[in-house]
Amino acid sequence: MPDPLPISQALAGHDALARLGRLLHESKRRMAVVAPALPGALSRFIKPGPVDEEGWSLIAANAAVAAKLRQLQPRLEELLAEQGIQPHKVRIKVEQQG
């Protein structure tokens, strides 16, 4: 039985998977940029979401976290713009339970 491929090698070997890997990396990069602006305890309840041609989504654990993120949204977008990240639009979504 051949040795399993490392995930990075599998992603690089397939166009659709390579694109998915780039988008995942970009989402994590954006999260690293905005993380310092998130109040300490709040960051535990936020996940980086998908990136597309219109912007980036942050996934909030519940409606209260989403409301706080909406208050911070202009600052988060400002931080992304300062880093030259385009598009810098941030969408806030509540995680689907169930």
Biopython code that builds the backbone (N, CA, C, O; Angstrom):
import numpy as np
from Bio.PDB.StructureBuilder import StructureBuilder

atoms = [
    (1, "MET", "N", (0.852, -1.168, 0.000)),
    (1, "MET", "CA", (0.000, 0.000, 0.000)),
    (1, "MET", "C", (0.904, 1.238, 0.000)),
    (1, "MET", "O", (1.832, 1.323, 0.803)),
    (2, "PRO", "N", (0.636, 2.204, -0.903)),
    (2, "PRO", "CA", (1.464, 3.416, -0.950)),
    (2, "PRO", "C", (1.205, 4.306, 0.271)),
    (2, "PRO", "O", (0.133, 4.277, 0.876)),
    (3, "ASP", "N", (2.220, 5.091, 0.604)),
    (3, "ASP", "CA", (2.080, 6.044, 1.708)),
    (3, "ASP", "C", (1.037, 7.092, 1.336)),
    (3, "ASP", "O", (0.953, 7.489, 0.174)),
    (4, "PRO", "N", (0.236, 7.550, 2.310)),
    (4, "PRO", "CA", (-0.750, 8.597, 2.008)),
    (4, "PRO", "C", (-0.049, 9.902, 1.679)),
    (4, "PRO", "O", (1.024, 10.204, 2.201)),
    (5, "LEU", "N", (-0.685, 10.671, 0.797)),
    (5, "LEU", "CA", (-0.158, 11.990, 0.419)),
    (5, "LEU", "C", (-0.407, 12.991, 1.537)),
    (5, "LEU", "O", (-1.474, 12.987, 2.150)),
    (6, "PRO", "N", (0.572, 13.847, 1.803)),
    (6, "PRO", "CA", (0.299, 14.956, 2.724)),
    (6, "PRO", "C", (-0.797, 15.845, 2.122)),
    (6, "PRO", "O", (-0.890, 15.980, 0.902)),
    (7, "ILE", "N", (-1.615, 16.441, 2.973)),
    (7, "ILE", "CA", (-2.742, 17.244, 2.501)),
    (7, "ILE", "C", (-2.292, 18.370, 1.579)),
    (7, "ILE", "O", (-2.970, 18.668, 0.595)),
    (8, "SER", "N", (-1.166, 18.997, 1.878)),
    (8, "SER", "CA", (-0.685, 20.090, 1.027)),
    (8, "SER", "C", (-0.357, 19.600, -0.373)),
    (8, "SER", "O", (-0.607, 20.301, -1.354)),
    (9, "GLN", "N", (0.195, 18.415, -0.469)),
    (9, "GLN", "CA", (0.528, 17.853, -1.781)),
    (9, "GLN", "C", (-0.740, 17.456, -2.536)),
    (9, "GLN", "O", (-0.823, 17.647, -3.749)),
    (10, "ALA", "N", (-1.717, 16.912, -1.835)),
    (10, "ALA", "CA", (-2.985, 16.557, -2.471)),
    (10, "ALA", "C", (-3.702, 17.798, -2.980)),
    (10, "ALA", "O", (-4.253, 17.793, -4.081)),
    (11, "LEU", "N", (-3.696, 18.874, -2.170)),
    (11, "LEU", "CA", (-4.337, 20.121, -2.588)),
    (11, "LEU", "C", (-3.665, 20.704, -3.817)),
    (11, "LEU", "O", (-4.339, 21.165, -4.738)),
    (12, "ALA", "N", (-2.341, 20.684, -3.837)),
    (12, "ALA", "CA", (-1.591, 21.268, -4.953)),
    (12, "ALA", "C", (-1.771, 20.469, -6.235)),
    (12, "ALA", "O", (-1.640, 21.026, -7.326)),
    (13, "GLY", "N", (-2.066, 19.184, -6.132)),
    (13, "GLY", "CA", (-2.166, 18.329, -7.310)),
    (13, "GLY", "C", (-3.499, 18.371, -8.023)),
    (13, "GLY", "O", (-3.649, 17.718, -9.056)),
    (14, "HIS", "N", (-4.452, 19.090, -7.532)),
    (14, "HIS", "CA", (-5.780, 19.145, -8.132)),
    (14, "HIS", "C", (-6.226, 20.603, -8.165)),
    (14, "HIS", "O", (-6.208, 21.276, -7.135)),
    (15, "ASP", "N", (-6.625, 21.096, -9.332)),
    (15, "ASP", "CA", (-6.952, 22.516, -9.496)),
    (15, "ASP", "C", (-8.025, 23.006, -8.521)),
    (15, "ASP", "O", (-7.841, 24.027, -7.858)),
    (16, "ALA", "N", (-9.137, 22.285, -8.434)),
    (16, "ALA", "CA", (-10.225, 22.729, -7.545)),
    (16, "ALA", "C", (-9.782, 22.682, -6.093)),
    (16, "ALA", "O", (-10.101, 23.582, -5.316)),
    (17, "LEU", "N", (-9.054, 21.647, -5.724)),
    (17, "LEU", "CA", (-8.572, 21.551, -4.342)),
    (17, "LEU", "C", (-7.507, 22.610, -4.066)),
    (17, "LEU", "O", (-7.440, 23.148, -2.960)),
    (18, "ALA", "N", (-6.679, 22.911, -5.057)),
    (18, "ALA", "CA", (-5.661, 23.950, -4.884)),
    (18, "ALA", "C", (-6.330, 25.306, -4.662)),
    (18, "ALA", "O", (-5.886, 26.090, -3.823)),
    (19, "ARG", "N", (-7.389, 25.579, -5.409)),
    (19, "ARG", "CA", (-8.137, 26.837, -5.229)),
    (19, "ARG", "C", (-8.746, 26.876, -3.831)),
    (19, "ARG", "O", (-8.686, 27.902, -3.153)),
    (20, "LEU", "N", (-9.326, 25.771, -3.404)),
    (20, "LEU", "CA", (-9.899, 25.698, -2.066)),
    (20, "LEU", "C", (-8.831, 25.949, -0.998)),
    (20, "LEU", "O", (-9.080, 26.649, -0.016)),
    (21, "GLY", "N", (-7.662, 25.384, -1.193)),
    (21, "GLY", "CA", (-6.558, 25.603, -0.266)),
    (21, "GLY", "C", (-6.147, 27.061, -0.207)),
    (21, "GLY", "O", (-5.874, 27.582, 0.874)),
    (22, "ARG", "N", (-6.099, 27.737, -1.364)),
    (22, "ARG", "CA", (-5.754, 29.165, -1.394)),
    (22, "ARG", "C", (-6.807, 30.003, -0.667)),
    (22, "ARG", "O", (-6.472, 30.928, 0.074)),
    (23, "LEU", "N", (-8.078, 29.672, -0.886)),
    (23, "LEU", "CA", (-9.155, 30.408, -0.216)),
    (23, "LEU", "C", (-9.125, 30.186, 1.294)),
    (23, "LEU", "O", (-9.370, 31.116, 2.062)),
    (24, "LEU", "N", (-8.831, 28.975, 1.718)),
    (24, "LEU", "CA", (-8.713, 28.685, 3.151)),
    (24, "LEU", "C", (-7.561, 29.478, 3.757)),
    (24, "LEU", "O", (-7.695, 30.055, 4.836)),
    (25, "HIS", "N", (-6.431, 29.502, 3.057)),
    (25, "HIS", "CA", (-5.279, 30.279, 3.530)),
    (25, "HIS", "C", (-5.628, 31.767, 3.616)),
    (25, "HIS", "O", (-5.267, 32.436, 4.584)),
    (26, "GLU", "N", (-6.328, 32.282, 2.606)),
    (26, "GLU", "CA", (-6.708, 33.702, 2.587)),
    (26, "GLU", "C", (-7.654, 34.021, 3.742)),
    (26, "GLU", "O", (-7.530, 35.079, 4.359)),
    (27, "SER", "N", (-8.588, 33.136, 4.046)),
    (27, "SER", "CA", (-9.506, 33.352, 5.156)),
    (27, "SER", "C", (-8.742, 33.409, 6.480)),
    (27, "SER", "O", (-9.013, 34.265, 7.322)),
    (28, "LYS", "N", (-7.798, 32.507, 6.657)),
    (28, "LYS", "CA", (-6.987, 32.500, 7.888)),
    (28, "LYS", "C", (-6.121, 33.751, 7.978)),
    (28, "LYS", "O", (-5.926, 34.299, 9.063)),
    (29, "ARG", "N", (-5.600, 34.204, 6.834)),
    (29, "ARG", "CA", (-4.784, 35.421, 6.818)),
    (29, "ARG", "C", (-5.615, 36.631, 7.252)),
    (29, "ARG", "O", (-5.152, 37.460, 8.035)),
    (30, "ARG", "N", (-6.828, 36.724, 6.744)),
    (30, "ARG", "CA", (-7.710, 37.829, 7.124)),
    (30, "ARG", "C", (-8.044, 37.767, 8.617)),
    (30, "ARG", "O", (-8.099, 38.795, 9.293)),
    (31, "MET", "N", (-8.263, 36.562, 9.117)),
    (31, "MET", "CA", (-8.564, 36.423, 10.541)),
    (31, "MET", "C", (-7.390, 36.912, 11.383)),
    (31, "MET", "O", (-7.586, 37.560, 12.411)),
    (32, "ALA", "N", (-6.183, 36.606, 10.952)),
    (32, "ALA", "CA", (-4.999, 37.064, 11.687)),
    (32, "ALA", "C", (-4.910, 38.587, 11.698)),
    (32, "ALA", "O", (-4.439, 39.169, 12.676)),
    (33, "VAL", "N", (-5.355, 39.240, 10.627)),
    (33, "VAL", "CA", (-5.316, 40.702, 10.549)),
    (33, "VAL", "C", (-6.321, 41.330, 11.514)),
    (33, "VAL", "O", (-6.002, 42.310, 12.187)),
    (34, "VAL", "N", (-7.536, 40.773, 11.586)),
    (34, "VAL", "CA", (-8.578, 41.399, 12.406)),
    (34, "VAL", "C", (-8.577, 40.930, 13.858)),
    (34, "VAL", "O", (-9.172, 41.590, 14.710)),
    (35, "ALA", "N", (-7.933, 39.822, 14.159)),
    (35, "ALA", "CA", (-7.962, 39.250, 15.516)),
    (35, "ALA", "C", (-7.571, 40.250, 16.611)),
    (35, "ALA", "O", (-8.201, 40.251, 17.668)),
    (36, "PRO", "N", (-6.558, 41.097, 16.402)),
    (36, "PRO", "CA", (-6.202, 42.042, 17.467)),
    (36, "PRO", "C", (-7.322, 43.042, 17.812)),
    (36, "PRO", "O", (-7.323, 43.608, 18.904)),
    (37, "ALA", "N", (-8.253, 43.257, 16.909)),
    (37, "ALA", "CA", (-9.349, 44.205, 17.157)),
    (37, "ALA", "C", (-10.537, 43.557, 17.871)),
    (37, "ALA", "O", (-11.480, 44.246, 18.261)),
    (38, "LEU", "N", (-10.493, 42.237, 18.040)),
    (38, "LEU", "CA", (-11.595, 41.539, 18.700)),
    (38, "LEU", "C", (-11.366, 41.503, 20.207)),
    (38, "LEU", "O", (-10.283, 41.137, 20.663)),
    (39, "PRO", "N", (-12.377, 41.879, 20.977)),
    (39, "PRO", "CA", (-12.230, 41.776, 22.429)),
    (39, "PRO", "C", (-11.911, 40.335, 22.826)),
    (39, "PRO", "O", (-12.447, 39.392, 22.244)),
    (40, "GLY", "N", (-11.040, 40.172, 23.813)),
    (40, "GLY", "CA", (-10.506, 38.874, 24.214)),
    (40, "GLY", "C", (-11.445, 37.689, 24.183)),
    (40, "GLY", "O", (-11.228, 36.752, 23.415)),
    (41, "ALA", "N", (-12.476, 37.706, 24.993)),
    (41, "ALA", "CA", (-13.369, 36.556, 25.097)),
    (41, "ALA", "C", (-14.202, 36.351, 23.835)),
    (41, "ALA", "O", (-14.622, 35.231, 23.544)),
    (42, "LEU", "N", (-14.438, 37.410, 23.097)),
    (42, "LEU", "CA", (-15.278, 37.326, 21.910)),
    (42, "LEU", "C", (-14.666, 36.425, 20.843)),
    (42, "LEU", "O", (-15.389, 35.715, 20.145)),
    (43, "SER", "N", (-13.357, 36.448, 20.711)),
    (43, "SER", "CA", (-12.701, 35.708, 19.629)),
    (43, "SER", "C", (-12.945, 34.205, 19.709)),
    (43, "SER", "O", (-12.865, 33.517, 18.692)),
    (44, "ARG", "N", (-13.238, 33.687, 20.893)),
    (44, "ARG", "CA", (-13.524, 32.251, 21.024)),
    (44, "ARG", "C", (-14.816, 31.858, 20.321)),
    (44, "ARG", "O", (-15.026, 30.683, 20.018)),
    (45, "PHE", "N", (-15.678, 32.828, 20.060)),
    (45, "PHE", "CA", (-16.991, 32.558, 19.496)),
    (45, "PHE", "C", (-17.108, 32.971, 18.028)),
    (45, "PHE", "O", (-18.210, 33.108, 17.497)),
    (46, "ILE", "N", (-15.961, 33.165, 17.384)),
    (46, "ILE", "CA", (-15.927, 33.608, 15.982)),
    (46, "ILE", "C", (-15.026, 32.680, 15.188)),
    (46, "ILE", "O", (-13.945, 32.303, 15.640)),
    (47, "LYS", "N", (-15.490, 32.317, 13.991)),
    (47, "LYS", "CA", (-14.688, 31.499, 13.086)),
    (47, "LYS", "C", (-14.521, 32.243, 11.766)),
    (47, "LYS", "O", (-15.428, 32.953, 11.333)),
    (48, "PRO", "N", (-13.366, 32.083, 11.128)),
    (48, "PRO", "CA", (-13.231, 32.652, 9.783)),
    (48, "PRO", "C", (-14.083, 31.850, 8.814)),
    (48, "PRO", "O", (-14.119, 30.621, 8.865)),
    (49, "GLY", "N", (-14.759, 32.555, 7.942)),
    (49, "GLY", "CA", (-15.617, 31.899, 6.963)),
    (49, "GLY", "C", (-15.064, 32.030, 5.561)),
    (49, "GLY", "O", (-13.887, 32.340, 5.376)),
    (50, "PRO", "N", (-15.914, 31.793, 4.571)),
    (50, "PRO", "CA", (-15.458, 31.801, 3.183)),
    (50, "PRO", "C", (-15.084, 33.188, 2.654)),
    (50, "PRO", "O", (-15.599, 34.215, 3.096)),
    (51, "VAL", "N", (-14.172, 33.165, 1.695)),
    (51, "VAL", "CA", (-13.757, 34.351, 0.953)),
    (51, "VAL", "C", (-14.276, 34.178, -0.475)),
    (51, "VAL", "O", (-14.177, 33.094, -1.050)),
    (52, "ASP", "N", (-14.825, 35.244, -1.037)),
    (52, "ASP", "CA", (-15.216, 35.225, -2.439)),
    (52, "ASP", "C", (-14.894, 36.568, -3.069)),
    (52, "ASP", "O", (-14.247, 37.406, -2.441)),
    (53, "GLU", "N", (-15.332, 36.783, -4.291)),
    (53, "GLU", "CA", (-14.986, 38.015, -4.998)),
    (53, "GLU", "C", (-15.642, 39.253, -4.408)),
    (53, "GLU", "O", (-15.242, 40.370, -4.734)),
    (54, "GLU", "N", (-16.644, 39.082, -3.544)),
    (54, "GLU", "CA", (-17.324, 40.223, -2.923)),
    (54, "GLU", "C", (-16.803, 40.550, -1.533)),
    (54, "GLU", "O", (-16.996, 41.668, -1.056)),
    (55, "GLY", "N", (-16.156, 39.613, -0.877)),
    (55, "GLY", "CA", (-15.675, 39.869, 0.471)),
    (55, "GLY", "C", (-15.399, 38.594, 1.248)),
    (55, "GLY", "O", (-15.088, 37.546, 0.682)),
    (56, "TRP", "N", (-15.523, 38.718, 2.558)),
    (56, "TRP", "CA", (-15.161, 37.646, 3.481)),
    (56, "TRP", "C", (-16.223, 37.547, 4.558)),
    (56, "TRP", "O", (-16.771, 38.565, 4.979)),
    (57, "SER", "N", (-16.521, 36.345, 5.007)),
    (57, "SER", "CA", (-17.512, 36.133, 6.048)),
    (57, "SER", "C", (-16.852, 35.756, 7.371)),
    (57, "SER", "O", (-15.890, 34.989, 7.414)),
    (58, "LEU", "N", (-17.395, 36.314, 8.438)),
    (58, "LEU", "CA", (-17.056, 35.880, 9.782)),
    (58, "LEU", "C", (-18.283, 35.148, 10.314)),
    (58, "LEU", "O", (-19.409, 35.623, 10.167)),
    (59, "ILE", "N", (-18.061, 34.000, 10.928)),
    (59, "ILE", "CA", (-19.145, 33.181, 11.438)),
    (59, "ILE", "C", (-19.220, 33.357, 12.952)),
    (59, "ILE", "O", (-18.287, 33.005, 13.674)),
    (60, "ALA", "N", (-20.329, 33.899, 13.422)),
    (60, "ALA", "CA", (-20.544, 34.139, 14.849)),
    (60, "ALA", "C", (-21.304, 32.955, 15.451)),
    (60, "ALA", "O", (-22.193, 32.390, 14.815)),
    (61, "ALA", "N", (-20.945, 32.589, 16.675)),
    (61, "ALA", "CA", (-21.568, 31.444, 17.337)),
    (61, "ALA", "C", (-23.047, 31.673, 17.653)),
    (61, "ALA", "O", (-23.824, 30.722, 17.722)),
    (62, "ASN", "N", (-23.436, 32.948, 17.847)),
    (62, "ASN", "CA", (-24.830, 33.243, 18.171)),
    (62, "ASN", "C", (-25.142, 34.698, 17.801)),
    (62, "ASN", "O", (-24.265, 35.448, 17.372)),
    (63, "ALA", "N", (-26.399, 35.069, 17.977)),
    (63, "ALA", "CA", (-26.849, 36.411, 17.576)),
    (63, "ALA", "C", (-26.180, 37.520, 18.388)),
    (63, "ALA", "O", (-25.919, 38.598, 17.853)),
    (64, "ALA", "N", (-25.901, 37.277, 19.659)),
    (64, "ALA", "CA", (-25.254, 38.304, 20.485)),
    (64, "ALA", "C", (-23.843, 38.594, 19.991)),
    (64, "ALA", "O", (-23.423, 39.750, 19.941)),
    (65, "VAL", "N", (-23.115, 37.551, 19.630)),
    (65, "VAL", "CA", (-21.766, 37.724, 19.088)),
    (65, "VAL", "C", (-21.842, 38.444, 17.742)),
    (65, "VAL", "O", (-21.026, 39.319, 17.452)),
    (66, "ALA", "N", (-22.823, 38.069, 16.926)),
    (66, "ALA", "CA", (-23.003, 38.730, 15.629)),
    (66, "ALA", "C", (-23.288, 40.219, 15.810)),
    (66, "ALA", "O", (-22.781, 41.042, 15.048)),
    (67, "ALA", "N", (-24.091, 40.570, 16.804)),
    (67, "ALA", "CA", (-24.403, 41.981, 17.052)),
    (67, "ALA", "C", (-23.146, 42.754, 17.426)),
    (67, "ALA", "O", (-22.945, 43.873, 16.953)),
    (68, "LYS", "N", (-22.311, 42.180, 18.255)),
    (68, "LYS", "CA", (-21.059, 42.845, 18.636)),
    (68, "LYS", "C", (-20.136, 42.981, 17.419)),
    (68, "LYS", "O", (-19.494, 44.015, 17.236)),
    (69, "LEU", "N", (-20.076, 41.938, 16.594)),
    (69, "LEU", "CA", (-19.247, 42.005, 15.382)),
    (69, "LEU", "C", (-19.730, 43.111, 14.443)),
    (69, "LEU", "O", (-18.924, 43.794, 13.810)),
    (70, "ARG", "N", (-21.035, 43.279, 14.360)),
    (70, "ARG", "CA", (-21.574, 44.331, 13.494)),
    (70, "ARG", "C", (-21.144, 45.710, 13.989)),
    (70, "ARG", "O", (-20.936, 46.618, 13.185)),
    (71, "GLN", "N", (-21.009, 45.871, 15.296)),
    (71, "GLN", "CA", (-20.499, 47.131, 15.839)),
    (71, "GLN", "C", (-19.032, 47.328, 15.451)),
    (71, "GLN", "O", (-18.592, 48.452, 15.212)),
    (72, "LEU", "N", (-18.285, 46.234, 15.391)),
    (72, "LEU", "CA", (-16.856, 46.294, 15.070)),
    (72, "LEU", "C", (-16.573, 46.253, 13.567)),
    (72, "LEU", "O", (-15.440, 46.482, 13.144)),
    (73, "GLN", "N", (-17.582, 45.968, 12.774)),
    (73, "GLN", "CA", (-17.404, 45.763, 11.341)),
    (73, "GLN", "C", (-16.639, 46.888, 10.633)),
    (73, "GLN", "O", (-15.736, 46.590, 9.851)),
    (74, "PRO", "N", (-16.958, 48.161, 10.870)),
    (74, "PRO", "CA", (-16.187, 49.219, 10.190)),
    (74, "PRO", "C", (-14.688, 49.156, 10.520)),
    (74, "PRO", "O", (-13.854, 49.361, 9.638)),
    (75, "ARG", "N", (-14.348, 48.879, 11.763)),
    (75, "ARG", "CA", (-12.933, 48.786, 12.154)),
    (75, "ARG", "C", (-12.272, 47.578, 11.514)),
    (75, "ARG", "O", (-11.122, 47.663, 11.082)),
    (76, "LEU", "N", (-12.975, 46.455, 11.445)),
    (76, "LEU", "CA", (-12.406, 45.259, 10.831)),
    (76, "LEU", "C", (-12.126, 45.501, 9.345)),
    (76, "LEU", "O", (-11.077, 45.114, 8.830)),
    (77, "GLU", "N", (-13.069, 46.141, 8.672)),
    (77, "GLU", "CA", (-12.881, 46.463, 7.253)),
    (77, "GLU", "C", (-11.725, 47.442, 7.065)),
    (77, "GLU", "O", (-10.966, 47.338, 6.102)),
    (78, "GLU", "N", (-11.600, 48.376, 7.978)),
    (78, "GLU", "CA", (-10.500, 49.340, 7.932)),
    (78, "GLU", "C", (-9.146, 48.624, 8.068)),
    (78, "GLU", "O", (-8.200, 48.935, 7.345)),
    (79, "LEU", "N", (-9.065, 47.680, 8.986)),
    (79, "LEU", "CA", (-7.817, 46.929, 9.169)),
    (79, "LEU", "C", (-7.439, 46.152, 7.908)),
    (79, "LEU", "O", (-6.273, 46.123, 7.516)),
    (80, "LEU", "N", (-8.428, 45.527, 7.279)),
    (80, "LEU", "CA", (-8.159, 44.787, 6.045)),
    (80, "LEU", "C", (-7.694, 45.731, 4.936)),
    (80, "LEU", "O", (-6.761, 45.413, 4.198)),
    (81, "ALA", "N", (-8.344, 46.890, 4.821)),
    (81, "ALA", "CA", (-7.966, 47.870, 3.798)),
    (81, "ALA", "C", (-6.548, 48.388, 4.041)),
    (81, "ALA", "O", (-5.788, 48.586, 3.094)),
    (82, "GLU", "N", (-6.192, 48.607, 5.314)),
    (82, "GLU", "CA", (-4.846, 49.080, 5.643)),
    (82, "GLU", "C", (-3.777, 48.076, 5.214)),
    (82, "GLU", "O", (-2.651, 48.459, 4.896)),
    (83, "GLN", "N", (-4.130, 46.804, 5.207)),
    (83, "GLN", "CA", (-3.194, 45.762, 4.787)),
    (83, "GLN", "C", (-3.236, 45.527, 3.277)),
    (83, "GLN", "O", (-2.527, 44.664, 2.760)),
    (84, "GLY", "N", (-4.068, 46.296, 2.573)),
    (84, "GLY", "CA", (-4.175, 46.155, 1.123)),
    (84, "GLY", "C", (-4.969, 44.941, 0.693)),
    (84, "GLY", "O", (-4.851, 44.495, -0.448)),
    (85, "ILE", "N", (-5.777, 44.400, 1.589)),
    (85, "ILE", "CA", (-6.570, 43.207, 1.281)),
    (85, "ILE", "C", (-7.858, 43.639, 0.601)),
    (85, "ILE", "O", (-8.659, 44.383, 1.165)),
    (86, "GLN", "N", (-8.039, 43.163, -0.613)),
    (86, "GLN", "CA", (-9.224, 43.494, -1.394)),
    (86, "GLN", "C", (-9.914, 42.212, -1.823)),
    (86, "GLN", "O", (-9.228, 41.234, -2.121)),
    (87, "PRO", "N", (-11.231, 42.170, -1.869)),
    (87, "PRO", "CA", (-12.091, 43.180, -1.283)),
    (87, "PRO", "C", (-12.046, 43.085, 0.234)),
    (87, "PRO", "O", (-11.844, 42.008, 0.794)),
    (88, "HIS", "N", (-12.237, 44.223, 0.892)),
    (88, "HIS", "CA", (-12.146, 44.250, 2.341)),
    (88, "HIS", "C", (-13.520, 44.232, 3.026)),
    (88, "HIS", "O", (-13.608, 44.439, 4.237)),
    (89, "LYS", "N", (-14.574, 43.990, 2.271)),
    (89, "LYS", "CA", (-15.929, 43.894, 2.832)),
    (89, "LYS", "C", (-16.012, 42.677, 3.749)),
    (89, "LYS", "O", (-15.570, 41.588, 3.384)),
    (90, "VAL", "N", (-16.583, 42.868, 4.946)),
    (90, "VAL", "CA", (-16.769, 41.794, 5.911)),
    (90, "VAL", "C", (-18.263, 41.544, 6.082)),
    (90, "VAL", "O", (-19.030, 42.464, 6.367)),
    (91, "ARG", "N", (-18.662, 40.289, 5.905)),
    (91, "ARG", "CA", (-20.046, 39.879, 6.141)),
    (91, "ARG", "C", (-20.084, 39.146, 7.489)),
    (91, "ARG", "O", (-19.160, 38.408, 7.831)),
    (92, "ILE", "N", (-21.143, 39.356, 8.228)),
    (92, "ILE", "CA", (-21.319, 38.695, 9.529)),
    (92, "ILE", "C", (-22.461, 37.684, 9.371)),
    (92, "ILE", "O", (-23.562, 38.036, 8.950)),
    (93, "LYS", "N", (-22.180, 36.438, 9.712)),
    (93, "LYS", "CA", (-23.204, 35.392, 9.636)),
    (93, "LYS", "C", (-23.262, 34.664, 10.969)),
    (93, "LYS", "O", (-22.254, 34.524, 11.662)),
    (94, "VAL", "N", (-24.458, 34.204, 11.318)),
    (94, "VAL", "CA", (-24.633, 33.430, 12.543)),
    (94, "VAL", "C", (-24.534, 31.952, 12.170)),
    (94, "VAL", "O", (-25.143, 31.499, 11.200)),
    (95, "GLU", "N", (-23.763, 31.218, 12.953)),
    (95, "GLU", "CA", (-23.575, 29.792, 12.713)),
    (95, "GLU", "C", (-24.913, 29.067, 12.826)),
    (95, "GLU", "O", (-25.691, 29.298, 13.752)),
    (96, "GLN", "N", (-25.157, 28.192, 11.866)),
    (96, "GLN", "CA", (-26.384, 27.396, 11.877)),
    (96, "GLN", "C", (-26.258, 26.286, 12.903)),
    (96, "GLN", "O", (-25.309, 25.503, 12.857)),
    (97, "GLN", "N", (-27.183, 26.210, 13.809)),
    (97, "GLN", "CA", (-27.178, 25.161, 14.828)),
    (97, "GLN", "C", (-27.957, 23.953, 14.314)),
    (97, "GLN", "O", (-28.991, 24.086, 13.660)),
    (98, "GLY", "N", (-27.430, 22.777, 14.628)),
    (98, "GLY", "CA", (-28.183, 21.573, 14.290)),
    (98, "GLY", "C", (-27.583, 20.716, 13.328)),
    (98, "GLY", "O", (-28.150, 19.678, 12.986)),
]
sb = StructureBuilder()
sb.init_structure("model")
sb.init_model(0)
sb.init_chain("A")
sb.init_seg("    ")
for serial, (resi, resn, name, xyz) in enumerate(atoms, 1):
    if name == "N":
        sb.init_residue(resn, " ", resi, " ")
    sb.init_atom(name, np.array(xyz, "f"), 0.0, 1.0, " ", f" {name:<3s}", serial, name[0])
structure = sb.get_structure()
